[in-house]
């Protein structure tokens, strides 16, 4: 019979994303609701090994649901990749009387957590927090919706300048391996072209498309580029190519960078984080381990961590078609 869980630890790891604080709040308050103790672990895996633990109650997480970033901080840890590092973490957890963990982060966080759980038989549940939306087993990761809204607002402002000066703007958004942000914000922001890792448009076809847009009467254009797009080595190479092969456009580049990760989480992300925190804690109390909480068909579902890590998300082909039609 599984040991009764009395004390649950929660930590964030990897890149921060809007909604992480709301998820921490949900985990802490769900523990309080079920009369379980909750321990906040600072600095991710690093904090597990150094014992940066703090008791958290329902009042200790007041006023954070609307805050971006993570109050528990985040840090990458090379030492945790070794068995010795993970053993140190396990000994700290046992010394503190912590019976289970909720890990908030992306695939790197889940990989480390899964290995740790298998080595020491330690109960863990993952909550997906990454703006890229690149985790299998959930339609939305924490921060994805907020990041999209941040990018659309930036595109709207850049378009004002593009229209005023007959400029072509290449706007780079996050998405090293997947183009979910680029595809959605490209449609919402009225982009003429959207370049994503999953679809190789090609330089010649890009120029052809931009020429077609100009002939149709467009005096300015926006091209949204996911950072992992494979057409050029980088967005500045794209700019140089278009400069050399098109006339009549003043071509500019805007790299949005880490601003996409910051800011208050959207209503959607706050609600999602609250639901995920409840599901994570209650799954642990039901004796479940090595799962990730995810949103599927608007329901909270569990996906094995290994499947969440190894599975691949896919681009919505309908959105690609919508994008083509809207850029006419």
Buried (B, 14 or more C-beta within 10 A) or exposed (E): EEEEBEBBBBBBBBBBBBBBBBBBBBBBBBBBEEEBBBBBBBBBBBBBBBBBBEEBEBEBBEEBBEBBBBBBBBBBBEBBBEEEBBBBBBEBBEEBEBBBBBBBBBBBBBBBBBBBBBEBEBBBBBBBBBBBBBBBBBEBBBBBBBBBBBBBEBBEEBBEEBBEEBBBBBBBBBBEBBBBBBBBBBBBBBBBBBBBBBBEBEBEEBBEBBBEBBEEEBBBBBBBBBBBBBBBEBBEEBBEBBEEBBEEBEBBBBBBEEEBBBBBBBEBBBBBBBBBBBBBBBBBBEEBBBBBBBBEEEEBBBBBBBEBBEBEBEBEEEBBEEBEEBBE
